[in-house]
């Protein structure tokens, strides 16, 4: 989206000649290990109150298979934001549907 006060500005088209890359770069192993440890710590602290909310980034970065494996292994309930609707199979028994607001 563009802010409404920019829609009439002229911009150079030169960068449009360069194709966008969709290649995902590998994670730094030490950073990945740190993040995983942090996530596990937070999940342990949360106890049974964990709920997964999926958004469009799971689709955009082609993570549906990894996401579904994570959900099956953990058994966490899952909801999707409106833009992430198709990221989780709707017949999955722990799928609660689309949520546009959480209280």
C-alpha positions in Angstrom: 0.0 0.0 0.0 1.0 3.5 -0.6 0.1 6.5 1.6 -2.6 8.5 -0.1 -0.4 11.6 -0.2 2.1 9.7 -2.4 0.0 8.2 -5.1 0.6 11.0 -7.6 4.4 11.3 -7.0 6.6 10.3 -9.9 9.2 7.7 -9.2 12.0 6.3 -11.4 11.2 3.0 -13.0 14.8 1.7 -13.1 14.5 -0.7 -10.2 11.5 -2.3 -11.9 13.9 -3.8 -14.4 15.5 -5.9 -11.7 13.6 -9.1 -10.9 12.6 -9.6 -7.3 14.4 -12.5 -5.6 12.3 -15.0 -3.7 15.2 -17.1 -2.6 15.3 -17.6 1.2 18.7 -17.2 2.6 19.8 -19.8 5.2 19.7 -18.9 8.9 22.8 -18.2 10.9 23.0 -21.4 13.0 24.0 -19.5 16.2 21.1 -17.1 15.9 18.7 -19.9 15.0 19.7 -21.9 18.1 19.3 -18.8 20.3 15.8 -18.1 18.9 14.7 -21.7 19.3 15.9 -21.7 22.9 14.0 -18.5 23.6 10.8 -19.8 22.0 11.0 -23.1 24.0 11.5 -21.1 27.2 8.5 -18.9 26.5 6.4 -21.9 25.6 7.3 -23.6 28.9 6.3 -20.5 30.8 3.0 -20.2 29.0 1.9 -23.7 30.0 -1.4 -24.8 28.5 -2.3 -21.3 27.4 -0.5 -21.4 24.0 -2.5 -20.6 20.9 -1.0 -20.2 17.5 -2.1 -17.3 15.2 -1.1 -17.7 11.6 -1.0 -14.8 9.2 -0.1 -14.3 5.5 3.6 -14.6 6.1 3.3 -18.3 6.5 1.9 -18.4 2.9 4.2 -15.7 1.5 7.3 -17.6 2.7 6.0 -21.0 1.7 6.0 -22.3 5.3 2.7 -24.2 5.3 4.3 -27.7 5.5 6.7 -26.7 8.4 3.8 -24.9 10.1 1.5 -27.9 9.9 4.2 -30.3 11.1 4.8 -28.0 14.1 1.1 -27.9 14.9 0.7 -31.7 14.7 3.8 -32.3 16.9 2.7 -29.8 19.5 -1.1 -30.1 19.4 -1.5 -26.4 19.9 -4.8 -24.9 18.9 -4.5 -22.7 15.8 -6.4 -19.8 14.4 -5.6 -17.7 11.3 -5.8 -14.0 10.6 -8.0 -13.2 7.6 -5.0 -13.0 5.2 -3.6 -16.3 6.5 -6.8 -18.3 6.0 -5.5 -21.0 3.7 -2.2 -21.6 5.6 -3.7 -24.4 7.8 -6.1 -27.0 6.4 -9.5 -26.1 7.6 -10.3 -29.7 8.4 -7.5 -29.9 10.9 -9.1 -30.8 14.2 -7.2 -28.1 16.2 -8.1 -25.3 13.7 -10.4 -22.8 15.2 -11.1 -20.7 12.1 -10.4 -17.1 11.1 -10.1 -14.6 13.9 -10.0 -10.9 13.1 -9.8 -9.9 16.8 -8.6 -11.5 20.0 -9.7 -10.3 23.4 
